[in-house]
Amino acid sequence: MFQKIIVPLDGSDLSERALPVALRISEAAGGEVSICSAIDPKDQATISAYWALGGDMGGGIAALPPEDLVKSEAQRKSETEQYLARIKRDNEALANADSTVLTGDPSEKVLEFAQDQGAGLIVMGTRGRSGILRGMFGSVTDRLLRTADIPVVVVPPDYQPSSLASRGTLNIVVPLDGSKRSESALIAALPMAQKTGSTVRALHFVQIESRYAGTPFNEIAPIKANIDDLTSLASGYLEDVRKRYEDSGVTIQPEVLVGYPASHIAEYVKGVPNAMVVMTSHGRSGIKRFLMGSVTDATLRNSTAPVMVVPAIEE
């Protein structure tokens, strides 16, 4: 499934944190990694506008950017080629990897490149150079997540590369909400689990409705009974999922938890070594178009483990 993996880089340490994750997956899948970097012609205009608005922290409205920031496209391409060559030199596992410089809007060009290469996976950081202007995670990653038709693995800024660089067993965490869309993630996770000998932790969260907040103590019992009923139903659902996919040879470990998935998935993976979350772009709460589900979005923003976002199938 992941015979070709694309890793977009922008020269930042944060973008390079995707490399050990991509290499771990490619090693297990018997695939290969291609690295790329995009030159966006609009960058020079952005830099000039930034400086004109006082970006030099004291130059005033009429300030011009330093000469070393104003470069021709040919100069930028040459520097980018040198950067990618250095990445290959510094990573023995990438010595024979393809490296490509793209020109144009990074999100569009990376996606086009992945399609042209027949890639099955994109692995990238959540915030590189563009993150300075964007906020929580880079606009390139954001747009790719919302438009890519192949899975995208997002590596968080505080991810420690050594955790997956080792040959330790990968623990794949797949949140399920009972929808076929959410099970798209499980279908994508199984081949990776087969290759790596990993266990899949299938999670379902029983949510306490907000209308119960502040309920008097003497009225808690009926609520507790309701939670118990929901937990029982969730356990039955996960057991059915486990049986349906037991022929895969992958150990699926069902877990029912009480809480809100948007906040609790990221908390859960903190206690799971070598974790990778695999989830769909939207499940029951999903809104069609380019919007990701709130649970996926929250997990991407808060997870300390890599998160693979799988395009959801239609129900």
N, C-alpha and C positions, 0 to 999 in steps of 0.2 A: 504493500500500500504506500509506503514511504520510500520508494526507490530513489527518488530525487527530492532533496530538501534544499530550499532556498533560504539563505541568511542575508538579509539586507543590513549593511553597516553604514555608519555615518561619521566614523572617526572618533566616536566617544567611547569611553569605557563601558558605559551602560549598554550601548548597542552590542558590544563585544561579549557581554555576559551571555548572549544567546548561543555562542559558539560551542561551549561544552555540552549544552543541552542537545543541540543539533547533532553533534558528533556521537553522543550517547545513543540517540535514537537511530542514527544511520548505522552505527556499529551493530546494533541489535537487529535491524531490518535488512542488513546487507546492502544498504543503499549508498548513495554518495551525496556530498554536500557541495553546493555551489554558492560562492559569496558574490555579492554585488553591492554597488554603491551608486547613488543617483546624484547627478549634477542638475540642480534646478535653476534655470536661467533667471527666475524671479528672485533668487536669493540676493543678487547684487542690488536690485531695486529696494529690497527690504532693508538691507544693511544701510544703504544711502538714506532712506527715509528715517530709519532709527537714529542715525547720527544727526540728521537735520533737526530732529526733535529733541536734541540735547543728549543723545545716547552716549556722548563722550564724558558725561557727568561734569560739564563745566564749559563746553565749547560754545554753547549758545545755539540759537535757532539756525544760524547760517553755517554751523560747523560742518565740515566734510569728513568722511571716514578716513582713517589712516591709509596711506598708499598700499600697505601690505594686505589690506582687506579688499582692495579693488583689483580684481584679476580677470584676465580674459578667459573665455571658455576653454581655450587650448591649455592655458596654465592650470586651470582647475582640473581638467581631465588628466593631465600629466601627474599632478600631485595625487589625485585619487588612485591612479594606476600604481604609483609608488606605495601608497598606503596599503592597497590590497596585496601587493607583492610582499610587503613587510609582514602582514598578517599571515601569509602563507609560510614565510621563512620562520616565523616565531612559533608556528604550530605544526609540528611534524605530521600530524594526522591530516593536515590540509595541503601538504606538499604538492599533491597532484590534483588538487581541486580546481575547478574552473573559476575564474574571476572575471567579472564584467562590469564596465562602467556604463551606466545608463544616463540618458539626457532627457530631462523633462520633469513633469510633476512626479515626485517619488512614489506616491501611492499608486498612481496609474501605471507607471513604468515597471514597478516591481511586480504588480499583478500581471501585466502583459508578459513580462519576462518569465514568470512562473508558468503561465499558460503555454508560452512558446517552448519551454523546456519540458513540458509534460510533468511538472512537479506535482507531488501529492501533499506537500506540506511546506509552510513558511514558518520560520522560527525567528523571532525578533524581540528586541527590548521594548519596554513600555515608554521610555522617555530618553531620547537622545538630544541632539542639538535643538531640534524644533520644540522640545519640551519646555525650554526656557520661556517661550512665548505662549505655549499652549496650556500649561497647568499640570494636571495630575498625570496624564500620559501623552506621549507625542501625537501630534495630529496625523502623522503618517500611519502609525500603528492603528489609531482610531479609525481612519478611513478604510484601511485594509480589513479590519475586523468587520466592518459593516457592508463591505462589497465583495469580499473574496468568496469564491465558490469552492475553495479547498480549505481544510483545517489550518488554523493559524495558532502557533504556540507563542504565548506572551510571557516573557521572562521579567519579573519585577525588579525594580531598582535595588532592593536590599537582598536580592537572592545571592546566596553564597555558592559560587561555581563548584567548589570542591565537593559539595554534597552529591552532585550527579556525575562528577567527573570520575568518581570511583566506580567500581564494578558492583556496588551494592545493589540489591534487588530494588527495582522501582515499585513504589506503592501508588497505584492508580486509583484516584478517588473520582467516582462518577455520581453526581447528584441526579436523582430521578424524581419526577413529580407525578408519574402515572400517565404521562402523555407519550405518544409515539415520537413526538419531536424530541423530547428529552432522551429517549432511548437511541436516537441517532448517535449520541455521544458514546453509548455503550457499544454499539456496532463498530464505531471507529476505534474504541479502546481495545477491543478483544484481540485484533491482530498484533498490536504492539505488546499486549500482555503475553501472547503466545511466544513472541520472539524473545522477550526478556525474562520469561519465567515469572512474571509478576502476578501478584494478587490484585484483584479489582474489588475495591470497597464500594459497594452500591449503597448510597445514602438516600433516605427519605426523611423529610422533616415534617413532623406534626406541629402545626402552628396553633398557638393559643391566640384566639381572636382578640383584637384590641378592645372589643366591647366588654370583655371580662375584667379589664383593668379596674382596680379599686373595689372589686366585689367583696362584700362582707364575709368574714371567716365562716359563719354558719351556712353560707351558700356555696362553699367551695366543693363539697362532696359531689353534687351533680356534675360540676365542671370536670372534676377528677374522673368521674365515670365516663364522661364524654371523651376525655383525652385517652382513657384506656381503650375505649371502643375504636377510636381513630388509630391508635397504636397497633391494635390487633389487625385492623384492616390493612394498614401499611405493611405489617409483617407478612400478611398473606400475599400482598402484591409483590413484595421483594422476593418471596419464596417462589412465586410463579415465574418471575424474571430469571431467577437462578436456574430453575428447572428447564426453562426454554432454551437457555444457552449452555447447559452443562455439557453438550456434545463438543463444545469448543475446546474442552480440556483445560480451560482457565478456571482457577478457583475464584468464585464470586462470593464475597463475604457481605451479607446483607446487614445493614445497621439502620435502625429507626431511632431518630433523635427528636427531642422536643425543642422547638425554637424556630426562629425565623431564618430561612436559608440565606437571605441577603447579608446577614451579619454573622451567621454561625459557620458557614463553610470555611471562610478564611481562618476563623478561630480553630476550627477542627484540624485543619492541615498543619497547624503549628506543632501539634503533637504527633505527627506522622513523619518518620524519617524518609528521605528520598521520595517525597510526595510529588505527584503531578495531578492536577485537577483536569478532568476532561468533561466539558459540558457544551450544550448547544447555545446558539445565539439567542434563542428564546424558547420557553416552554409554554406552560399554560398562560403565563402573564404576557406572552410575547405580542408585540404589535408588528404587523407586517410592514414592509418598506425597508428602511435602512436602520431601524431602531433595534438595539439589542435589548433583551429582557433585563429588568432591573436587577434580578439576582445575578446574572452573568456580569453586568456592568459593575455591581458592588464587589463581586469576587475579584474581578480584574484590578480594581482599585486597592483592595485590601490584602490580597493573598501574598504571602511570602514565598509561595511555591509557584513554579511555572503553571500556567493555565492554558490548556488547549481548547480553543473555541471551534466547534464543528458546525458547519452550516446545517440548519435544521431541515428535515424532510417535512413535506406537507402532510397533514392528517386527512 
